[in-house]
């Protein structure tokens, strides 16, 4: 008898399908099963908010049937039991493709079907598992020694350590933070930026350092890495971390949904800074005390140079300086260089005003808003600029080649920012502790 749920895991170039089974007798715990499968290219990663809205893609998948004429039987027989699970490894898959699975069995005179289960095959060159990017940070520390400070700043809801590192000058740093939302830009791009800087800009790093927290919503991000095909935004507790910080924390209706209701796509949590991930991000920033902050907060794996920043409550001085930095970042990001490919988006005008971001530059409770208010520093939220090339990130079709090119673009933009902040330093008036 099949029990529980049908489970799956992306292994980079294959998919693991596994489930629990109880056999007819103690001696024969396994009974023959059928495994069904169909390709599901129609499943979208994120169509605005549709890909993460309960009742949309979730409901669509739940209503799929193994009797669909597109469905094929890919296995019939008995599977070995390992640690109470039956396992099937599907090697007949394509990177980037989505699939739906079912498992069927007859046992104890009962007919049982598990599924449907939707999975996507994501390349390990594009989406890095937690252990992989933490190992990369440790390799950097071993290679460069005291030039890199590496430490854990807290734990996720599921007790994964949240690491951060400082490269170069620890007294003057530009901070980079990723994956505040689970399925958005994170360690893959930020650590490539770090590696480029270590290889090519050592002298600059000794004058102006980089402080990097590659990912914050780590628990749920692992679901994305493991093949969950839809965009994920909330942490393990169902909280939108980029609405949870103590910056104008109150009810709002960004995306037309109240952030006060548990289950909403922007639920801001029961109180400001309620989540352990938020506490870790704050501990990191309080430790490194950045002179500038970039939060990479869009797409999948990569983002671009559409820059949101705050207008209140910090000083006009910091707002004007942030505008200058935005022009500079965008100019350098959009410059076509060897290895960066081309960029086709329309130029961005700074400062600009959009309905969602009209007053403060960002919704209530954001990480960059908190840092802007806490430290009186330029603090930016990096978004997608709708270039033809970068459209791939919205559909979760980012390739290893595009990842390399866009990481290089961000590296050159940051080099310009770091040189500017060394040449014309902005010395914020920090609020009292």
N, C-alpha and C positions, 0 to 999 in steps of 0.2 A: 504494500500500500504506500502510495506517495503521501508525504506529509509536509506541512509547512508551505514555504514559498519556493518558487523557482528562482535561483540566484545566478548571477553571472559576473565575470570579471574580464576586463580587457587586459591582454598580456602583451600588447604592442603590435604584434602581427598575427595574433590568433585570439580566440575567445574561449574562456572556460565557462562551461555550463555545469551547474552542480545543484544537487537537491538531496533531501533525506528520504529514505525508503525503509519501510518495515515489511519484511517478507512474510510468506505464509507460515513458515515454521522457523524455529530457532536455527536449524541446520541450513535452511535455505532462506537467508535474509533478502536475497535479491530475486526479483522477478523480471522477466523481459519487459523492456520499455520501447516505446517509439519516441523519437525526437523529431519534431517538425520545425521548419524554418522557412522564412521568406525574407527577401530583401525589402527594405522599407525606406527608399530614398525620399519619400514624401515628408518624413519627419524632419522638422526644422529645429535647429539649435535655439534660435531666438528670433521671433518675428515681433519686434518691439517687445512687449511684455507677454505675448501669447505663449511663448515657449516655456514660461515658468508659471503661468496662471493655472491653478487647479481647475479642473473641468475643461481644459482645452486639450493639449497633447496627451496628458495623463488619461483623460476620458477616451480620447481617440484610440490609444493603444489598448486600454482595457476592453474596448468593444470589438477588437479584432478577433477573428476566428481561425482555428486551424483547418477549417473546412474551406477556406478561401482557395479558389483554384490556383492562385499564385504560390501557395504553400507546397513545399516538398518534404518528403520523409528523408532525413539524412542519416538516420541510424535506427536499426532494429536489433534488439538482442539484450544481453545481460551485461551490465557494467560492474566493474569491481567496486567494492566498498572501501573507502579510505577515510578513517576518522569519522565514521558515521555518515559520510556523504558519498553519493554516487557522482562521478565526474565524467564529463565528456569534453574533449578538447576539439574545437572546430578550427581546423587549419584552412578550410576553404573559404577564406574571407578576404576582403580588400580594405586596405587602410583608407579611412574616410567614409566607408559605407556603414549604413545602419541596418540592423536585422531584428526580426521578431522571432522568438522561440516559444515552443510548447513541449511538454513531456507528457506522455500518456502511458498508462499501465492498467492491467486488470489483476486484482489481488483480493483475496477474501471474498470473492464473488462481487466485488465492487469495481466499477469503472471510474478511474480518476484521471483528471487532467490538471497539470500545473502550467501556469502562464496565463496570458502572454507576458513575455519578458523582452523589453527593447534594449538593445546594446549598440554602441558605436565602437568601431575599431579606431583608436587614436594612436598615432605614432609616438613612441617614446622620445623621438627627436624633437617633438613639438610640445607634448605635455609630459612634464617630468613628475614622477611619483615623489612623495615626500622624502623617502630614504635617498633618492637619487640627488635631489638638490641640496639636502643637508650634507651628504657626502662631498658634493662639490664645494661647499663652503669650508668644510674641514680640509680638503685638499689645498685650497687657497691659503688657509692658515698655515698648513705645514710647509708650503712652498715659500711663502713670503715672511714667515716668522712674526716678529714684533711689529712689522708694518701693519698687521691686521689684528684687531681686537675682535674676538668672537665670543658671544655669550648668549645664554637663554634668558629671556625676559618675562617668561610666564608660561602658562599652559592653556591649551584649548579645552573645550568642554569635555572632550574625550581623553584628556591628559597627554596630548602630544606637546612636546616642548616647542616653543616659538622662538627661533633664534634670530639674532640680528648681529651685524658686524660693522665695524668702522675700518675704513681703508685709508691709510695715510695720516694726515694731520688730525688729531683727535680734538683739538681745541677750536677748529673752524671747519664745520662740515655742512655740506648740502645733503639733505636726507631724501632717500627714495624708498617708497613703501608700495607694496603690491598686494593684490588679491584680498582687498577688504571685502569684496564680493567674490564668492567662491570660484565662479567660472570666468573670471576676468584676468587681466594682465598680471603676471606674477614672476616667479623665480626664473623661468626660462629666458625672459628678456632681460630682467634686471641683473642677473648673474653674468649674462653675456656682455652687458655693458661694463660690469665690474672687471671682467677678464680683459676686455679691450683696453680699459684704462690702466690696468696693471702692466700690460704689455707695452703700451705706447705712450703713456702720460705719467710716468713715475715722478718726474720732477714736479709736475702740477699737483699731484696727489700729496706730496710732502708739504705743499703750501696751503692747499684747500682740500680737505678730505671728503670722502663719501661715506655716509652712514646708510646702510641698506637693511631693511626688514623685508625679505622677498615675498612673504605671504602671511596673512593674518587669519583668514577663514580657512584654516588648513583642513579641518575634519571633512567638511562638505566638499572642499576642492578635490579630495581624494575620490569622491564619488564620480566627479567629472573625469579624472584620470582613469578610473576603473571602467569607464564606458557608459555611464549614465548619459543618454543622448541629448537631454534638454539643458537649457541654461539654468544654473542654480545661483541663488542670490543670498539666502539666509544661512545662518550658522546652525549648528546641531540643535540648538534650543529654539530655532524658528525666529531668530532675531536678525534684522538687517543691521549689520555692524556699522555701516556708514550712515545710520540714523541714530546710533546708540550713544554717541559722545555728548558730553555736557557742553553743548554750544547751541543755544536757542532751542533746547530740547522741549518740544511741545507738539501738540497735534498739528499736522499739516496734511495736505491732500495732493502732494506731488504724484503724478501719474493718475490722478483722480481717485485715489484710494486713501482712506484714513489710515495713518500709521499707528493708531492707538489699538487696533484690533489684532489680537493674536491670529495668525493665519494670513494676514495681509502681506502682500509682496514687499512692503516697506515697514513692517512692524518694528517699532523703535525700542521695544523691550519694556520691562516693568518700571524701570527707572534709568536715569543717566548712568553710563559706564557700568551697567549691570553685568556685562559679560566678561569672562576671564580673558578673552581675546582683546577686548577694548582696554582692559587693565594692562595687558602686555604691551600694546601699542603705546599707551601713555608712558609706561615705565621706560620704554626705549627712547622716546622723545625727551623725557625729563633727564635721561642719562646723557644723551649726546648733545642736547641743546643746540639744534641746528640754526643756521643763519637763513635757511631757505628750505622749503619742503615741497616735493612733488609726490602726489598720490596717483598712481597709474590705475585707472578705474574704468576701463571699457573694453568691449570686445572679448575675444578669446585669445590669450597669449600675448597679442600685441595691441598697441593703441597708437594714436597719432598726436597731433599738436593742437587740437581744439582745447583751449585752456580756460577753465573756470577759476575765478578767484574772487575773493570777498571784498565788499565795499565798506562794511561796518562790522564790529565796533572799533577796529584799530584805526590808526591815524591816517590822515590824508597823505602824509609822507610815505607810508608803507604802500598805500594804494598806488601812488604815482610810480614808485619804484617797481612794484609788481607789474605795472603796465609796460615799463621799459624792458623788464626781463622777459615778458611775454612776447613782445616784438622780436627780441633777440633769439629766444628759443625757436620760435616759428621760422624765422629767417634761416637759421642754421639747419634746422630739421629738414626744410624743404629744398636745401641746396643739393643738387645732384652731384655726387662724387663717385670715384671708382669704387665699386662694390656695393653701392646703395640702390642701384636701379633708378627708376624714374618715379616722379610724384606728380599727380595730375589734379589734386583738389584745388578749388578756388581759394584765392588768398583770404585770410581771416583779418577782420578789422578789429583792433583793440582801442579802447574798451568797447564792449558790445553789451547789449541788453536783451535777454530772452525772458519770456514770461516766467518760466520755472525758477530762474536764477536772478530775478529782478532786484531784490533788495540786498541780499547778503552775498550774492555770488554763488551760493550753493544751498541745497535744502537744509532744513534744521537737523542738527545732530551729526554733521559730517566730521570726519577726522581732520581734514584740512581746515575746516572752520574752527574746530577746537584749537588747533595749533596756531592759527592766525590770531585768535583771541588770547591764548595763553602766553605766547612768546612775542607777539607783535612783529611777526616776520612775514615775508612773502610766502604764501602757502597756496599751492595750485592743485586742481583736480584735472587730470589729463584724460581727454576724451577722443573719440573718433572723429576725423575730419572729412570722411566720405570721399576719399580718393578712390579711383577705380581699382588700384592695386590693393588697397587696404580693405575693400569691401569683403574680402575673403575672411577677415576676422569676425565679422558679424554673423557669418554663416558657419563659423567653426571650420573653415577650410584653409586655415593658415598652413603654409608649407614650411619645411626647414629652411628653404632658400629665402622666403619672405621674412621669416623670423630673424635670420642673420642680417638682412638688409635693413630692417626697421630698428633692430638693436644698434646697428652702426649709426643710423640717423640720430637716434636719441643720444648716443655717446658723443657725437659731434656737437649736438645742441648743448649738452651738459658741459662739455669742454669750454664752450663760449661763455656759459653762465658762470662757471667757476673762475675763469680768467677775469670776467667783468667784476665779480664780487671781490676778487683780490685787488683789482686796480681801483675800483670805486666802492669800497666796503660800505655796506649798510649796517650801521650799528643800532640795533633796536633798543628801545627803552623797554626793558622787560618788567612786567608786573611783579610786585613783591611776592615771594613764596608764602 
